[in-house]
Amino acid sequence: MIDVNELRKGVTFELDGNLYKVVDYSHNKTGRGNANIRIKARNLISGANIERTFNSGLSVQDVSLDFANVSYLYNDGDMYYFMDKETFEQPAIKRESLGDSAQFLQEGMEVKLTFYKGEAIDVEMPTSVDLKVVEAEMAIRGDTATGVTKKVTTETGLTVQCPNFVNVGDTIRVDTRTGEYVTRV
């Protein structure tokens, strides 16, 4: 069992027979009484999001997870396929289980796959990825007085707000936790 005070972003737990991964966490202590722990979590099987508030002192069920370093191979629309580098097995994950991580996956990318009872349920992305820009809005000449941005589309279909100097063909670094532009590479 895990005390709800130990729930942080990225922690996986079991509640009501379902597996959840904490997406957002806040701890609220009022002047009197117990603290409230408010979480947003994603169901790792169905991909549905929930919001839950717990009183301090409650517990949730801990789960035993296995991990493997894998390479992303391809997707066929609904399923994403990976290859284990040691056993050469090819586990697959549903798109709903991946959530927003699917927009950052590139062929050959190395990621960490999470298994529960032998079934692949989640993927742990690196903190940033380099993506090639395939489409960019036109920059307006003379609009440089402030930090003006424009929308660009990357090779994976991800839309990112970037500075005006980013053009088609450039490679940009994107933070996978927030989906924001970091730098041009």
N, C-alpha and C positions, 0 to 999 in steps of 0.2 A: 504494500500500500504506500502511496505517496501523499503526504500532507499537501493540501491545496496551496499553502504558502510557498511550496517548492515548484509550483507550476510556473514556467518561464517560456518565452518564445522558443519554439522548436522541440519542446518536450512532448513525448507521445504517451498517452494514457488510455485506459479503457473505462467507458462509462455506459451503463445500460446495455452492455453487450456489444458496443460499437467501439472501434478504434478512432481516436481523435489526436490531431497534432495542433498544439497551441500556435496560433498565428499572431495574436495580440494579447497583452497582459497588462492589467492595471491593479494596483493595490491601493485601497482607499480606507484610511483610518480616521474616523470621526472622533470628536472629543470624548464621547462616552460609548461604551459598548464594544463589541467585537469589530474587527476589521472586515471589510468586504473585498473579496478577490473577484474581479470581473475579467472574463476571458472571452476571446473569439477563437474558435477552433474549427478545423476542417476535418470532416469525416474522411478517413483515408480509403474507405471502400467505395462509397458513393460520390464523394467529392462535395457533399453539401456542407454549408457553413452554419454554425450555431453560435449563439451568444449565451453565456451562462454566468450567473453570479453565485458565488459560494461564500458562506460565512467562515471565518477563520476557525481552524480546528477540525474541519471535515477532512476526509481522505478520499482519494480515488484509487482505482486499481492500477498498479504498475504493470508494464508488459515487458517481455523479454524479446529483444529484436536482434537480428543478425544483419551484418553489413558485408557488401562486396564491392570492390572497385571494378567498374564496367566501362565499356565504350558504347556510345550511342550509335546505332546502325541506321535505322530508317523508321518511318511510320507508314501505316496504310489507312490513314484517316482517323480511325478510332483507337488503334493500338500502337504503342511505341515500343520498339524492339531494341534490346541492348545485348552485348556479348560480354560474358565473364572472361577476363583475361587469363585466369588460371585453368578453369574447367572447360572453356569454350562453349558453355551452355548459353542459350539465348532466351532469357526471361523477357516477358512483355508486361507492360502496364497500360491500363486504360487511360484515355485522355482526361477523364474526370478526376482521376486520382492524382495526376500531375499538377493540375491547376494552372497557375501562371508560369510555372517552370517550363512548360512546353514551348513557349515563345523564345526561349534562349537556347534550345538544343540545336546543335550543329552536328553533321556527320563526323564521326571519329572523336567527338568530345569525350573526355574522361570525366565520369561522375561517380558518386557513391550511391549505391542502390540499397534500400532498406527492405528486409524480408521479415515477415511475420508468419510463423508456422509454415515455412517453405514457400510462401507466396510473396512476390514482389509487390510492395504497396506504396513506396515513396522513393523519391530521388533527392539527393542533397547536391545542390549546385555549387560551383565555385562562386566566390563573392563578386567576380566581374567576368564578363566575356567580351571578346572582340568580334564585332559584326560589321559586315560590309554594307554601305549605303547603296540602295538600288533606285530610290526615288526621293527627290527633295523638292520642296517648294522653292520658288524663285525669291531671292533676297531683293529687298527694295533699296535702291541706291540712295545713299545719304541718310539712311535710318540707322545711325550708329551712336546716337546720344546716350542711349541706355543699353542695358543688356538684353537686346532684342533676340528672340529665338524664332525658329521655324520648325515645322514638322518634317521629319524624314522617316522613310520606311526602310527597314533593313532586309537582308536576304531571308530572314526567317519569318517576315511578315510583321515584326514588332514596329510600332510607331513610337518615336522618341522625339522630345523637344530638344533641339540642338541650337548652338549659336549660328549666326548667319553665314559664317565662313565655311561650314561643312557642306560639301558638294557630293554629287553622285560619283561613286567610285572610291570615296574615302572610306577608311576603316575607323570605326569609333569604338570606344570602350564603354560598356553599359553595366551599371551596378545591378546585379540580379535580385537584390533584396528590395530595391525601390523601383527599378525599371527606369532610372534616370541616367542621362548622359554624364560621363565622367571626364573623358578627354578624347582627342583625336590621336590615333596612333599612326 
